[in-house]
Amino acid sequence: MHTPNCTPKNRRLTTERPGTLRTQKRPEPLILLGLPATAWASDKPYIQAYERVTFKWKGNYAHNSAKTFSRENKYLSGWSRNFMNGAPEEGHKVQKDGELRGLLFMPKAVSEPIPFIVLMHPCGGFKWHLNWVETTAAKFVEAGYGVIAPDSYTTRDIRMNCATDMGLHWGFRRGEDAYSALDYVIERKLAIPNKVYLVGYSNGGLATLVAMSNKMKAHPNKFAIGFALATYCGFAPIKSDTYYNPVVLVSGYADDLTPVRYC
């Protein structure tokens, strides 16, 4: 299913840092440095506050490989059983197990499981896209959804992954990040298991397409629908994918970074 014209006609980020928004920016300490356990509630009365969470990364599935990153195999090595798989962005470090950090947003006065959103940030991670994470989460929470936003990059000591040839590699890697977040909110009994939706923007949208593909059907918990926003889907492995549940693509006709014609 393709839904055009649901984003601005032209998403140009070439003259500013990716993800820079012209709205109020949160203080730097809330981004990476000493993020408090709860924060940012006073100006959003429908939000209980957000919570900093840490959860286990899970990637030990048959569709993944124990092989580490190599330039000759840079894309397929994204299907990895390793939390850190030796990619250049993570300093070539290899680590089998690990934990992801993230932000959890909940409506006020919730006492039972609710529908949930797993929100995947773009290529700049929380460092450049925290405003997008906050404002998007606030809209969902106002509508009655819980939101968990996994931080794929700073957890692995990665600054960003923009304007490189590694986008597809990290799209594959981050698919497992999405499922790890899904398992976390279900195991904590925060989410209704069959009403968890995956939403990703740009590289997060690529991770959404990966996560919704039939290659991921081995996961016991699954997403009800995936929404990929402003996503480059011209990679051959992505174009040939099929999906186990509905996927909605949202693109702008005049977007020159992630052209709609490839989708």
RODO-2510 file (C-alpha; in nm, 4 decimals, decimal comma):
residues 263
     n   res          X          Y          Z
     1     m     0,0000     0,0000     0,0000
     2     h     0,1402     0,3401    -0,0944
     3     t     0,0154     0,6654     0,0558
     4     p     0,1625     0,9673    -0,1259
     5     n     0,1617     1,3317    -0,0244
     6     c     0,1438     1,2661     0,3501
     7     t     0,4741     1,4415     0,4097
     8     p     0,5943     1,7825     0,2913
     9     k     0,6454     1,7913    -0,0838
    10     n     1,0193     1,8178    -0,0542
    11     r     1,2150     1,6841     0,2419
    12     r     1,5460     1,8637     0,1788
    13     l     1,8067     1,8194     0,4487
    14     t     2,1073     1,9114     0,2386
    15     t     2,1558     2,2562     0,3918
    16     e     2,1304     2,1572     0,7554
    17     r     2,2122     1,8689     0,9801
    18     p     1,9783     1,5717     0,9252
    19     g     1,6798     1,5917     1,1522
    20     t     1,7276     1,9550     1,2539
    21     l     1,3862     2,0975     1,3389
    22     r     1,2883     2,4600     1,3645
    23     t     1,1025     2,4042     1,6895
    24     q     1,2086     2,4313     2,0484
    25     k     1,5108     2,2114     2,1139
    26     r     1,5352     2,0167     2,4367
    27     p     1,8349     2,0806     2,6601
    28     e     2,1458     1,8847     2,5641
    29     p     2,1510     1,6809     2,8899
    30     l     1,8268     1,5130     2,7864
    31     i     1,9879     1,3814     2,4692
    32     l     2,2752     1,1690     2,5837
    33     l     2,4440     1,3133     2,8877
    34     g     2,2923     1,1984     3,2154
    35     l     1,9394     1,1566     3,0855
    36     p     1,7174     1,1476     3,3960
    37     a     1,4916     0,8539     3,4727
    38     t     1,1833     1,0676     3,4076
    39     a     1,1606     1,4004     3,2326
    40     w     0,9567     1,6329     3,0121
    41     a     0,6107     1,6020     3,1659
    42     s     0,5108     1,9465     3,2874
    43     d     0,4228     2,0943     2,9466
    44     k     0,2423     1,7793     2,8224
    45     p    -0,0378     1,7075     3,0730
    46     y    -0,1527     1,3900     2,8938
    47     i     0,1940     1,2310     2,9234
    48     q     0,2882     1,0554     3,2420
    49     a     0,6533     1,1518     3,1704
    50     y     0,9054     0,9608     2,9777
    51     e     1,1228     0,6985     3,1266
    52     r     1,4740     0,5983     3,0347
    53     v     1,4765     0,2209     2,9840
    54     t     1,7351    -0,0459     2,9115
    55     f     1,6419    -0,3804     2,7603
    56     k     1,8126    -0,6913     2,6282
    57     w     1,9013    -0,7054     2,2611
    58     k     1,7930    -1,0314     2,1000
    59     g     1,9372    -1,1478     1,7708
    60     n     1,9953    -1,5212     1,8020
    61     y     1,7623    -1,6294     1,5223
    62     a     1,8098    -1,8645     1,2278
    63     h     1,7799    -1,5822     0,9737
    64     n     2,0909    -1,4161     1,1228
    65     s     2,4545    -1,5145     1,0895
    66     a     2,7490    -1,5270     1,3299
    67     k     2,9786    -1,3891     1,0589
    68     t     3,1214    -1,0470     1,1331
    69     f     3,1322    -0,7387     0,9123
    70     s     3,3480    -0,7267     0,6034
    71     r     3,3547    -0,4761     0,3180
    72     e     3,2938    -0,7598     0,0733
    73     n     2,9854    -0,8607     0,2695
    74     k     2,8792    -0,5256     0,4125
    75     y     2,5091    -0,5600     0,3399
    76     l     2,4361    -0,9219     0,4247
    77     s     2,6514    -0,8996     0,7379
    78     g     2,3738    -0,6778     0,8693
    79     w     2,1793    -0,9993     0,9332
    80     s     2,3805    -1,0528     1,2479
    81     r     2,3585    -1,2528     1,5697
    82     n     2,6032    -1,0074     1,7263
    83     f     2,4938    -0,6948     1,9093
    84     m     2,8082    -0,5266     1,7746
    85     n     2,9300    -0,6838     1,4541
    86     g     3,2515    -0,5030     1,3629
    87     a     3,1082    -0,2320     1,1371
    88     p     3,3192     0,0851     1,0904
    89     e     3,0597     0,3002     1,2704
    90     e     3,1023     0,0940     1,5877
    91     g     3,4817     0,1023     1,5728
    92     h     3,5065    -0,2535     1,4322
    93     k     3,4134    -0,3866     1,7760
    94     v     3,2491    -0,7295     1,7982
    95     q     3,0258    -0,8144     2,0938
    96     k     2,7742    -1,0983     2,0946
    97     d     2,5357    -0,9810     2,3670
    98     g     2,4261    -0,6338     2,4627
    99     e     2,1542    -0,4038     2,5878
   100     l     1,9738    -0,1246     2,4119
   101     r     1,8746     0,2026     2,5722
   102     g     1,5595     0,3830     2,4798
   103     l     1,2825     0,6185     2,5853
   104     l     0,9411     0,5014     2,7012
   105     f     0,6417     0,7359     2,6751
   106     m     0,3105     0,6500     2,8424
   107     p    -0,0275     0,8215     2,8770
   108     k    -0,1325     0,9169     3,2256
   109     a    -0,3471     0,6913     3,4458
   110     v    -0,2824     0,3676     3,2563
   111     s    -0,3348     0,0507     3,4602
   112     e    -0,3565    -0,2174     3,1902
   113     p    -0,1882    -0,3024     2,8570
   114     i    -0,2565    -0,0551     2,5763
   115     p    -0,1816    -0,0304     2,2019
   116     f     0,1819     0,0567     2,1456
   117     i     0,4175     0,2124     1,8933
   118     v     0,7809     0,1107     1,8438
   119     l     0,9364     0,4281     1,7022
   120     m     1,2583     0,3982     1,4965
   121     h     1,4722     0,7120     1,4672
   122     p     1,6406     0,8288     1,1418
   123     c     2,0080     0,8026     1,0477
   124     g     2,1262     1,0688     1,2934
   125     g     2,0118     0,8799     1,6008
   126     f     1,9088     1,0556     1,9196
   127     k     2,1960     1,3005     1,8808
   128     w     2,0292     1,4748     1,5864
   129     h     1,6716     1,3463     1,5946
   130     l     1,5562     1,3660     1,9553
   131     n     1,3126     1,6455     1,8668
   132     w     1,1499     1,4197     1,6088
   133     v     1,1271     1,1344     1,8604
   134     e     0,9695     1,3595     2,1257
   135     t     0,7193     1,5377     1,9040
   136     t     0,6116     1,2217     1,7230
   137     a     0,5768     1,0271     2,0484
   138     a     0,3687     1,3088     2,1982
   139     k     0,1165     1,2839     1,9151
   140     f     0,0774     0,9104     1,9661
   141     v     0,0503     0,9404     2,3445
   142     e    -0,2144     1,2087     2,3102
   143     a    -0,4116     0,9570     2,1021
   144     g    -0,3831     0,6921     2,3744
   145     y    -0,0824     0,4897     2,2572
   146     g     0,2291     0,4000     2,4487
   147     v     0,5580     0,4577     2,2659
   148     i     0,9021     0,3044     2,2992
   149     a     1,1874     0,4550     2,0985
   150     p     1,5009     0,2380     2,0947
   151     d     1,8331     0,4195     2,0617
   152     s     2,0193     0,2099     1,8058
   153     y     2,3325     0,4200     1,7793
   154     t     2,4583     0,5743     2,1024
   155     t     2,4066     0,2391     2,2723
   156     r     2,6760     0,1097     2,0357
   157     d     2,8909     0,4257     2,0604
   158     i     2,7826     0,5331     1,7121
   159     r     2,7417     0,9031     1,6405
   160     m     2,5312     0,8710     1,3257
   161     n     2,5021     0,6878     0,9933
   162     c     2,4037     0,9526     0,7397
   163     a     2,5369     1,0010     0,3848
   164     t     2,7291     0,6725     0,3887
   165     d     2,7019     0,3492     0,1909
   166     m     2,6066     0,1615     0,5086
   167     g     2,2366     0,2460     0,5174
   168     l     2,1192    -0,1004     0,4160
   169     h     2,3574    -0,2690     0,6604
   170     w     2,2099    -0,0694     0,9477
   171     g     1,8566    -0,1214     0,8208
   172     f     1,9164    -0,4953     0,8603
   173     r     2,0834    -0,4524     1,1997
   174     r     1,8107    -0,2299     1,3382
   175     g     1,5342    -0,4728     1,2473
   176     e     1,6396    -0,6768     1,5508
   177     d     1,6435    -0,3592     1,7616
   178     a     1,2767    -0,3127     1,6776
   179     y     1,1906    -0,6673     1,7850
   180     s     1,3899    -0,6346     2,1053
   181     a     1,1797    -0,3276     2,1927
   182     l     0,8618    -0,5155     2,0978
   183     d     0,9500    -0,8048     2,3290
   184     y     1,0306    -0,5627     2,6098
   185     v     0,6945    -0,3837     2,6161
   186     i     0,5059    -0,7128     2,5902
   187     e     0,7106    -0,8800     2,8633
   188     r     0,6496    -0,5799     3,0914
   189     k     0,2766    -0,6141     3,0176
   190     l     0,2641    -0,2572     2,8920
   191     a     0,1412    -0,3442     2,5429
   192     i    -0,1495    -0,5430     2,4010
   193     p     0,0518    -0,8093     2,2125
   194     n    -0,1464    -0,7979     1,8874
   195     k    -0,1704    -0,4171     1,8836
   196     v     0,1898    -0,3070     1,8555
   197     y     0,2758    -0,1018     1,5463
   198     l     0,6151    -0,0212     1,3981
   199     v     0,6843     0,3336     1,2772
   200     g     1,0184     0,4407     1,1301
   201     y     1,1485     0,7482     0,9517
   202     s     1,4214     0,7408     0,6833
   203     n     1,6755     0,4788     0,7983
   204     g     1,4238     0,3888     1,0680
   205     g     1,1764     0,3302     0,7855
   206     l     1,4249     0,1000     0,6183
   207     a     1,4522    -0,0915     0,9463
   208     t     1,0719    -0,1064     0,9473
   209     l     1,0635    -0,2699     0,6031
   210     v     1,3273    -0,5195     0,7150
   211     a     1,1426    -0,6002     1,0365
   212     m     0,8107    -0,6552     0,8576
   213     s     0,9592    -0,8902     0,5984
   214     n     0,8818    -1,2599     0,5942
   215     k     1,2458    -1,3269     0,6815
   216     m     1,1556    -1,2159     1,0348
   217     k     0,8645    -1,4561     1,0872
   218     a     1,0647    -1,6633     1,3379
   219     h     0,9999    -1,3973     1,6026
   220     p     0,7323    -1,5099     1,8502
   221     n     0,5974    -1,1537     1,8809
   222     k     0,5058    -0,9696     1,5642
   223     f     0,3999    -0,6211     1,4570
   224     a     0,0412    -0,5610     1,3506
   225     i     0,1323    -0,3017     1,0829
   226     g     0,4515    -0,1279     0,9735
   227     f     0,4672     0,2388     0,8681
   228     a     0,7790     0,3432     0,6771
   229     l     0,8139     0,7212     0,6366
   230     a     1,0383     0,8884     0,3750
   231     t     1,2316     0,5671     0,3195
   232     y     1,4740     0,4737     0,0436
   233     c     1,3452     0,1400    -0,0797
   234     g     1,5500     0,1040    -0,3981
   235     f     1,7888    -0,1565    -0,2571
   236     a     1,7489    -0,4876    -0,4425
   237     p     1,6921    -0,6970    -0,1268
   238     i     1,4209    -0,4547    -0,0149
   239     k     1,2463    -0,4383    -0,3528
   240     s     1,2126    -0,8158    -0,3623
   241     d     1,0857    -0,8556    -0,0049
   242     t     0,7414    -0,9789     0,0912
   243     y     0,5742    -0,8961     0,4231
   244     y     0,3885    -1,0994     0,6825
   245     n     0,1538    -0,8122     0,7767
   246     p     0,0500    -0,4865     0,6077
   247     v     0,3119    -0,2200     0,5381
   248     v     0,2274     0,1443     0,4646
   249     l     0,4802     0,3599     0,2778
   250     v     0,4505     0,7357     0,3264
   251     s     0,6575     0,9431     0,0820
   252     g     0,6624     1,2882    -0,0757
   253     y     0,6465     1,3102    -0,4539
   254     a     0,9257     1,5690    -0,4684
   255     d     1,1501     1,4120    -0,2041
   256     d     1,4951     1,4129    -0,3646
   257     l     1,6707     1,2118    -0,0910
   258     t     1,4365     0,9116    -0,0818
   259     p     1,2617     0,9262    -0,4209
   260     v     0,9134     0,7788    -0,4304
   261     r     0,9790     0,6178    -0,7699
   262     y     1,1913     0,3474    -0,6053
   263     c     0,8963     0,2327    -0,3953
***
